[in-house]
Amino acid sequence: MARAATTTDVFNAIAEPRRRQIIEVLGDDRAWPVGDVAEFLRLPQPTVSKHLGVLRKVGLVSVTRLGQQRLYSLNAQELKPVNDWVKPFERYWTKQIDRIKQRAEEKAAKSRPAETPDRPENEKEKP
């Protein structure tokens, strides 16, 4: 079966790791010029422009013009379908994290020396 085009939906668009990096950068609620995104990610500007174009076609990114500069912003609400799809699976990693925490606490408890009750300072040993 042929793979769907990256511009068909959000899931295909975010399948590419560099696009996810761009989304993370744009997630700070400010508009970014393409050059700043490229510099921040240490990627060539044409590569970033290409990825921003894909993200824009699926609605994840919007662009505004400021003079000759184009500023890119994240439309985070467009990630909701991804969140809605992932949400039912959250219980799997939550259970795993709970088990890891429980094992770590048990291991720490076993490695601690037996605790003795503290004596009040006014009860000092008599010679």
C-alpha positions as semicolon CSV with decimal commas, in nm:
position;residue;x (nm);y (nm);z (nm)
1;M;0,000;0,000;0,000
2;A;0,131;0,342;-0,094
3;R;0,210;0,584;0,184
4;A;-0,021;0,886;0,215
5;A;0,117;1,226;0,124
6;T;0,261;1,424;0,413
7;T;0,011;1,700;0,344
8;T;-0,301;1,487;0,379
9;D;-0,338;1,516;0,756
10;V;-0,168;1,612;1,080
11;F;-0,055;1,255;1,155
12;N;0,141;1,227;0,832
13;A;0,285;1,575;0,872
14;I;0,422;1,512;1,221
15;A;0,564;1,173;1,127
16;E;0,886;1,347;1,025
17;P;1,118;1,417;1,323
18;R;1,239;1,756;1,194
19;R;0,880;1,877;1,167
20;R;0,822;1,777;1,527
21;Q;1,131;1,979;1,621
22;I;0,991;2,279;1,438
23;I;0,659;2,238;1,621
24;E;0,848;2,237;1,952
25;V;1,027;2,560;1,859
26;L;0,704;2,728;1,752
27;G;0,535;2,610;2,070
28;D;0,659;2,909;2,270
29;D;0,361;3,122;2,163
30;R;0,552;3,371;1,955
31;A;0,595;3,419;1,582
32;W;0,929;3,310;1,437
33;P;1,101;3,414;1,115
34;V;1,213;3,110;0,914
35;G;1,578;3,216;0,950
36;D;1,556;3,212;1,329
37;V;1,399;2,865;1,328
38;A;1,671;2,742;1,093
39;E;1,945;2,893;1,309
40;F;1,796;2,756;1,631
41;L;1,770;2,403;1,489
42;R;2,098;2,430;1,296
43;L;1,926;2,329;0,974
44;P;1,955;2,482;0,629
45;Q;1,691;2,750;0,568
46;P;1,551;2,578;0,255
47;T;1,494;2,259;0,459
48;V;1,307;2,449;0,729
49;S;1,103;2,635;0,466
50;K;1,003;2,306;0,305
51;H;0,892;2,159;0,639
52;L;0,707;2,477;0,734
53;G;0,522;2,454;0,403
54;V;0,401;2,102;0,488
55;L;0,297;2,207;0,838
56;R;0,116;2,505;0,691
57;K;-0,078;2,293;0,441
58;V;-0,222;2,076;0,720
59;G;-0,305;2,381;0,932
60;L;-0,048;2,331;1,209
61;V;0,134;2,652;1,124
62;S;0,011;2,991;1,013
63;V;0,216;3,263;0,851
64;T;0,189;3,640;0,872
65;R;0,385;3,902;0,683
66;L;0,574;4,178;0,855
67;G;0,725;4,387;0,579
68;Q;0,928;4,142;0,372
69;Q;0,957;3,898;0,657
70;R;0,728;3,599;0,707
71;L;0,657;3,502;1,066
72;Y;0,543;3,150;1,151
73;S;0,321;3,057;1,446
74;L;0,192;2,726;1,577
75;N;-0,180;2,651;1,563
76;A;-0,166;2,412;1,858
77;Q;-0,540;2,340;1,852
78;E;-0,476;2,151;1,527
79;L;-0,283;1,890;1,731
80;K;-0,602;1,792;1,915
81;P;-0,674;1,493;1,687
82;V;-0,331;1,354;1,779
83;N;-0,399;1,405;2,149
84;D;-0,743;1,248;2,118
85;W;-0,595;0,945;1,945
86;V;-0,310;0,899;2,197
87;K;-0,517;0,961;2,513
88;P;-0,659;0,605;2,547
89;F;-0,305;0,464;2,542
90;E;-0,181;0,691;2,822
91;R;-0,278;0,432;3,083
92;Y;-0,005;0,199;2,954
93;W;0,285;0,431;3,025
94;T;0,123;0,563;3,342
95;K;0,108;0,207;3,481
96;Q;0,469;0,150;3,378
97;I;0,583;0,470;3,551
98;D;0,391;0,375;3,866
99;R;0,562;0,032;3,868
100;I;0,906;0,186;3,824
101;K;0,839;0,430;4,108
102;Q;0,716;0,151;4,336
103;R;1,024;-0,064;4,266
104;A;1,257;0,229;4,327
105;E;1,088;0,307;4,659
106;E;1,109;-0,060;4,767
107;K;1,476;-0,076;4,673
108;A;1,550;0,248;4,861
109;A;1,367;0,119;5,168
110;K;1,572;-0,203;5,167
111;S;1,901;-0,019;5,136
112;R;1,832;0,218;5,428
113;P;1,973;0,116;5,768
114;A;1,714;0,033;6,031
115;E;1,582;0,356;6,174
116;T;1,602;0,422;6,547
117;P;1,375;0,667;6,722
118;D;1,545;0,997;6,798
119;R;1,613;1,078;7,159
120;P;1,514;1,417;7,291
121;E;1,814;1,643;7,345
122;N;1,751;1,672;7,721
123;E;1,802;1,294;7,762
124;K;2,177;1,268;7,728
125;E;2,368;0,963;7,826
126;K;2,491;0,969;8,184
127;P;2,853;0,866;8,255
